[in-house]
Amino acid sequence: MNPKSAHRGLLDEARRLIAEVYEEALTKARDPGYRADPEADDIYARYNAFDALIAQHEQLRGHSLGWISAAFQPSRGAGATRTAETGEFALVDADEMELTVDRARYVQKAEDAHSQALAELEMRLHELNLMLATALDEEAMHPRSLYRAFEDALGELDADVRSKRIVYRLFHECLAPRLGSFYEHANGVLREAGLLPTEEDIRAALRARQAASAGGHAVPSPAQVPPTPESAWTQIAGGVAGAGLNPVDMAVLQQYLAGAAGPPASGAAGRPHGQMAVGAPASGAASPLLAVLGTLQRAQVGVEAAAALTPETLQREILNALGGGDGAGQAQLSELEERTLDLVNRIFQEIHGRAELIDAVKAQLARVQIPIIKLALLEPGLFMEPAHPARRLINELVRVGIGIDAPEDPLLQRLHSLIDRLLEEFDTDSEPFRRALQALMEWEIREREQADRAEAELRLRAEQEAVRARAKQRVVGTIRHYLRDRQVPDEAMQFILKVWAPYMGWVLLNEGQGSDSWREAVHVLRQIVEATQPDRSWEEVRAMVGEDARLLGELEAHLRHSPLMEPERRQLLHVLRDWFRALLHRRAPTGDASDEMSVPPLEAVLPEEEVPPEEPPAPMREIPPEVRPGAWFRLYMGKDHIPRRLKLLSVLEPTGKVLFADRLGEGPLEVDLDTFLDDLDAGRTRLIDEAGAFDRALSHVIRNIRDTLDARAV
């Protein structure tokens, strides 16, 4: 089966599942015994729910099938999103909230029950994406997508929210038993297409393919190259200052390397980096190690780095090329060459083992190891100068590599090309490292400009959302304050929640809490609430709403200037107007007394009341200094979920959220601040601090050397 057939097979499986759920739901909805469940809380709501499902079965089914199909073809509008009819300040009633809670609970149960199958499916879909070069939604078959398809279809249902919840529970009842076989079949479709089940298998196959592609490159015979500059190590023994090492570490490095160097060569001391040392071994023979390094360096040009490329494998290649696959090749090395080879290898092992990088980036980094060994022999100042271009290049490669989270990232190919050019150009001085560093920094500047724009937009949207959330909280708090101990009829409550609350939010955002418009909006809210109370007389109601419910005409005039007008606004206004007219009629005195009775001023019936104070936000937890914009974190995403490497963009204090994104400012993720800090304290989330990776690795290796020397001294 080819990948395109697998893609079609997956879509067929998903559509078949949706169809089966609807058919079973329809059968149960028609079953008298199921309809009249004696344990149901509200039998009439249950009847209404199933009647609506039967009447709109085909419409709902088509909606869900379209939703799933779009998820498999995102370019044609995947992930149909519902638009709230009442605008961004629409309040959610209790039944709608329960529907959201139900969905979250069902999704969590499905994830827990099928975690292994979902993990395999996720990796297979990722591999399928790579093979198809499409933007297939890798969560198209996840429980959250399946349940979202049903929930979204309920928007088409001509029923109240309580009935929708009953139908949604029926969907869950029909879907849950089918998920196990569904994921088994989906994995089977991808298995037939040759997509591997586990991440380790995928990596093994990748390593095998890359090793096979690299197998045709034979290693040429060693060429004559400049002699080993052993005498140049006397620079270290002479006390060259190294700003990157403390005095103790510097002394250890001097003891480790200078002791292996030969007698000083004339003119060796004080040579700047970038110039090859000219000292030669006493025998005057060419260095076999430098010859082998040059050969291996040239052999790597243009070769795709295998994921298995590590410092250890490179060291074995060096020793094998020297003529001793079992390590006997070390006999051809001087003591200084052995120690230099060991030192660089241990530095790269440290970086390779500790750096938060994907394997593909580590493999590219390992390709620089051979040029670094060669340069360390030619320029001993490499270990002593923190500003050396070779060290800075390694530091930048690690730092940039943090943001690469997938082998198909275009930046990875750029790094491969840059390292290829370095391998081609480097011979005896560090100038190619300087040029590579410059090119890398220029790429990063251009990418940084793009990312800065995206991050600024994300941060602005997040901060605006935080302001809106704060305003919504203020509106909700004000409404609750005036509804306390009040019984408001449904007609008025629907108008308050669906029309007036969005308008109050719009006023608060645009004109502020101290504006006349906000005070007037709050005053109108009080009029509606108080006029509906059963203890209000005809005179009081008429004072608050006016004869013939004139207040509603004023409300319509207010709402005409608001962008939050929804299709049902006029209908709700009409219902509320009729209700107030009926209320005035019911409470009006008999006979002609109503004409003689005076209506008191509104101020007398509804005296000014101080607006409720805004609830002070809960004090934020103390944020550690390392939690700062630009810092990278390995974020814990929950049990059985793969952690994500993301950059912190902003801490949104008004909402208590932390905003993250990838290196390009894309794929934004908001995390609750308290949850993030708890995960950070518990070690589930980790800071990724790879600044100065070469320098830190060097210091760590020197400390290990110091411990070894101290142990020998004892």
Residue pairs with C-beta under 8 A, 6 or more apart in sequence:
1 9
1 189
1 192
1 193
1 194
2 193
3 128
3 131
3 132
3 193
4 132
5 193
6 128
6 189
6 190
6 192
6 193
6 195
7 72
7 128
7 132
7 134
7 136
9 189
10 72
10 140
10 141
10 186
10 189
10 190
11 68
11 69
11 72
13 141
13 182
13 185
13 186
13 189
14 68
14 72
14 140
14 141
14 146
14 186
15 65
15 68
15 69
17 146
17 175
17 178
17 182
18 61
18 64
18 65
18 68
18 146
18 149
19 61
19 65
20 174
20 178
21 150
21 171
21 174
21 175
21 178
22 57
22 60
22 61
22 64
24 174
25 53
25 167
25 170
25 171
25 174
26 53
26 54
26 57
28 34
28 50
28 170
28 173
28 174
29 35
29 50
29 53
29 54
29 170
30 50
30 54
35 46
35 47
35 50
36 43
36 46
37 43
37 46
40 46
42 162
45 160
45 162
45 163
45 166
46 166
48 159
48 160
48 163
49 159
49 162
49 163
49 164
49 166
49 167
49 170
50 166
50 167
50 170
52 157
52 158
52 159
52 163
52 167
53 60
53 157
53 167
53 170
55 158
56 156
56 157
56 158
59 156
60 153
60 154
60 156
60 157
61 153
63 152
63 153
63 156
64 149
64 150
64 152
64 153
66 80
67 79
67 80
67 148
67 149
67 152
67 153
68 140
68 145
68 146
68 149
70 76
70 77
70 78
70 79
70 80
71 78
71 79
71 137
71 139
71 140
71 145
71 149
72 78
72 136
72 137
72 140
73 136
74 135
74 136
74 137
75 135
78 137
78 140
79 137
79 145
80 152
82 152
82 155
84 90
85 566
85 567
85 568
86 498
86 499
86 502
86 564
86 566
87 502
87 563
87 564
87 566
88 468
88 502
88 505
88 564
89 468
89 471
89 472
89 475
89 501
89 502
89 504
89 505
89 506
89 564
90 497
90 498
90 501
90 502
90 566
91 476
91 479
91 497
91 498
91 501
92 100
93 161
93 497
95 160
95 161
95 162
95 164
95 165
96 161
98 165
99 151
99 154
99 161
99 164
99 165
99 168
102 165
102 168
102 169
102 172
103 147
103 148
103 151
103 168
106 143
106 147
106 172
106 176
107 143
107 144
107 147
109 176
110 143
110 147
110 176
110 179
111 118
111 143
111 640
112 640
113 179
113 180
114 143
114 179
114 180
114 183
115 640
117 180
117 183
117 184
117 187
118 142
118 143
118 183
119 640
120 187
120 197
120 198
121 141
121 183
121 186
121 187
121 190
122 138
122 139
122 142
123 196
123 197
123 198
123 199
123 202
124 187
124 190
124 191
124 195
124 196
124 197
125 136
125 138
125 140
125 141
125 190
126 138
127 195
127 196
127 202
128 136
128 190
128 193
128 195
129 135
129 136
129 138
130 408
131 195
137 145
139 145
141 182
141 183
141 186
143 179
146 175
147 171
147 172
147 175
150 168
150 171
150 175
151 168
154 164
154 167
154 168
157 163
157 164
157 167
159 167
187 197
191 197
196 202
196 205
203 307
203 359
206 307
206 407
207 306
207 307
207 308
210 304
210 305
210 306
210 307
210 308
211 306
211 308
213 303
213 304
214 303
214 304
214 306
217 299
217 303
218 299
219 295
219 296
219 299
219 321
220 295
220 298
220 299
221 295
222 288
222 291
222 292
222 294
222 295
222 321
223 291
223 294
223 295
224 286
224 291
225 286
225 287
225 290
225 291
225 294
226 276
226 286
226 287
226 290
226 378
226 428
227 279
227 280
227 281
227 284
227 285
227 286
227 287
227 290
228 280
228 281
228 287
228 289
228 290
228 334
228 336
228 337
228 377
229 268
229 276
229 277
229 278
229 279
229 280
229 377
229 378
229 380
230 260
230 261
230 262
230 279
230 281
230 334
230 336
230 337
231 261
231 262
231 263
231 264
231 265
231 268
231 277
231 279
231 280
232 261
232 265
232 268
232 271
232 277
232 279
232 378
232 379
232 380
233 257
233 258
233 260
233 261
233 336
233 380
234 258
234 261
234 263
234 264
234 265
234 268
234 269
235 268
235 269
235 270
235 271
235 380
235 381
235 384
236 253
236 254
236 257
236 258
236 261
236 380
236 383
236 384
237 254
237 258
237 261
238 264
238 269
239 254
240 269
240 381
240 384
241 384
242 250
242 253
242 383
242 384
242 385
242 386
243 385
243 386
243 387
244 384
244 385
244 386
244 695
244 698
245 253
245 384
245 698
245 699
245 702
248 706
249 699
249 702
249 703
249 706
250 384
252 702
252 705
252 706
252 709
253 383
253 384
253 702
253 705
255 709
256 339
256 343
256 702
256 705
256 709
257 336
257 339
257 340
257 343
257 380
257 383
260 334
260 335
260 336
260 338
260 339
261 336
262 279
262 281
262 282
262 336
265 277
265 278
265 279
267 278
268 277
268 278
268 279
271 277
271 381
272 381
273 379
273 381
273 382
273 385
273 388
273 389
273 430
274 379
274 429
274 430
274 431
275 379
275 429
276 378
276 379
276 428
276 429
277 378
277 379
277 380
281 287
281 334
287 337
287 377
288 322
288 332
288 333
289 318
289 322
289 332
289 333
289 337
289 341
289 377
290 374
290 377
292 318
292 321
292 322
293 318
293 370
293 373
293 374
294 374
294 427
295 321
296 314
296 317
296 318
296 321
296 370
297 370
297 371
297 374
297 423
297 426
298 423
300 367
300 370
300 423
301 420
301 423
301 424
302 420
304 416
305 360
305 363
305 364
305 366
305 367
305 416
306 363
307 359
307 360
307 363
308 363
309 362
309 363
309 366
309 367
310 349
310 352
310 362
310 366
311 345
311 348
311 349
311 352
311 366
311 369
312 345
312 349
313 366
314 345
314 348
314 366
314 369
314 370
315 341
315 345
316 325
318 329
318 341
318 370
318 373
319 325
319 327
319 329
319 330
320 329
321 329
322 329
322 330
322 332
322 333
323 329
323 332
324 330
324 331
324 332
330 338
333 341
337 377
340 373
340 376
340 377
341 373
343 376
343 383
343 701
344 369
344 372
344 373
344 376
345 369
345 373
346 701
346 704
347 694
347 697
347 698
347 701
348 365
348 366
348 369
348 372
348 697
350 696
350 697
350 700
350 701
351 365
351 394
351 398
351 693
351 694
351 697
352 362
352 365
352 366
354 697
355 362
355 365
355 398
355 401
355 690
355 693
356 402
356 632
356 634
356 645
356 686
356 688
356 690
357 365
357 398
357 401
357 402
357 404
358 401
358 404
358 405
358 406
358 407
360 404
360 407
360 412
361 401
361 404
361 412
361 415
364 397
364 401
364 412
364 415
364 416
364 419
365 394
365 397
365 398
365 401
367 419
367 423
368 393
368 394
368 397
368 419
368 422
371 390
371 422
371 423
371 426
371 433
372 382
372 390
372 394
374 426
375 382
375 390
375 426
375 430
375 433
376 382
376 383
378 428
378 429
379 388
379 429
379 430
381 388
382 388
382 390
382 391
382 430
383 698
385 391
386 695
388 430
389 430
389 433
389 434
389 437
390 430
390 433
391 694
391 695
392 437
393 433
393 436
393 437
393 440
394 693
394 694
395 691
395 692
395 693
395 694
395 695
396 437
396 440
396 441
396 444
397 415
397 440
398 690
398 693
398 694
399 690
399 691
399 693
400 411
400 415
400 440
400 444
401 415
402 632
402 645
402 663
402 688
402 690
403 411
403 632
403 645
403 647
403 662
403 663
403 664
404 411
404 412
404 663
405 644
405 645
405 662
411 443
411 447
411 663
414 443
415 440
418 436
418 439
418 440
419 436
421 432
421 436
421 439
422 432
422 433
422 436
425 432
425 435
426 432
426 433
447 663
447 664
450 664
450 665
451 663
451 664
451 665
452 665
453 665
454 661
454 664
454 665
454 666
455 649
455 661
455 665
457 665
458 649
458 659
458 661
458 665
458 668
459 649
459 650
459 659
462 649
462 650
462 652
462 657
462 659
462 668
462 670
463 650
463 652
465 655
466 652
466 653
466 654
466 655
466 657
467 509
467 654
468 505
468 509
469 654
469 655
470 654
470 655
471 505
471 508
471 509
472 505
473 615
474 508
474 513
474 614
475 501
475 504
475 505
475 508
476 501
477 612
477 614
477 615
478 504
478 522
478 525
478 611
478 612
479 496
479 501
479 504
479 525
481 612
482 522
482 525
482 526
482 529
483 529
486 529
486 532
486 533
487 533
487 534
488 496
488 529
488 532
489 532
489 579
491 575
491 576
491 579
492 528
492 529
492 532
492 576
492 579
494 572
494 575
495 528
495 572
495 573
495 575
495 576
496 525
496 528
496 529
498 566
498 568
498 572
499 555
499 559
499 566
499 569
499 572
499 573
500 521
500 524
500 525
500 528
500 555
502 562
502 564
502 566
503 521
503 558
503 559
503 562
503 564
504 518
504 521
504 522
504 525
505 564
506 562
506 563
506 564
507 515
507 517
507 518
507 521
507 562
508 518
511 517
511 518
512 518
513 614
519 611
521 558
522 611
523 606
524 551
524 554
524 555
524 558
526 606
526 609
527 544
527 545
527 551
527 602
527 606
528 551
530 536
530 540
530 544
530 605
530 606
531 540
531 541
531 544
531 545
531 551
531 580
531 583
532 583
536 544
536 587
537 587
538 584
538 587
538 588
538 589
538 594
538 597
539 597
539 598
539 599
539 600
539 605
540 600
540 605
541 580
541 583
541 584
541 587
542 584
542 599
543 599
543 600
543 601
543 602
543 604
543 605
543 606
544 551
544 602
544 605
544 606
545 551
545 552
545 580
545 584
547 584
548 581
548 584
549 576
549 577
549 580
549 581
549 584
551 580
552 573
552 576
552 577
552 580
555 573
556 573
559 565
559 569
588 594
589 597
617 653
617 654
618 656
620 653
620 656
620 673
621 673
621 674
621 677
623 651
623 673
623 677
624 677
624 680
626 687
626 689
627 648
627 651
627 658
627 677
627 680
628 648
629 648
629 649
629 650
629 651
630 647
630 648
631 647
631 648
631 687
631 688
631 689
632 645
632 646
632 647
632 648
632 687
632 688
632 689
632 690
633 645
633 646
633 647
633 648
633 660
633 680
633 685
633 686
633 687
633 688
634 643
634 644
634 645
634 685
634 686
634 688
635 643
635 644
635 645
635 646
635 660
635 669
635 671
635 676
635 679
635 685
636 643
636 679
636 684
636 685
637 643
637 644
643 685
644 669
645 688
646 660
646 661
646 662
646 667
646 669
647 660
647 661
647 662
647 663
648 658
648 659
648 660
649 659
649 660
649 661
649 665
649 668
650 658
650 659
651 657
651 658
651 659
651 673
652 658
652 659
652 670
656 672
656 673
656 674
657 670
657 671
657 672
657 673
658 670
658 671
658 672
658 673
658 676
659 668
659 669
659 670
660 668
660 669
660 670
660 671
661 667
661 668
661 669
676 685
679 685
680 686
680 687
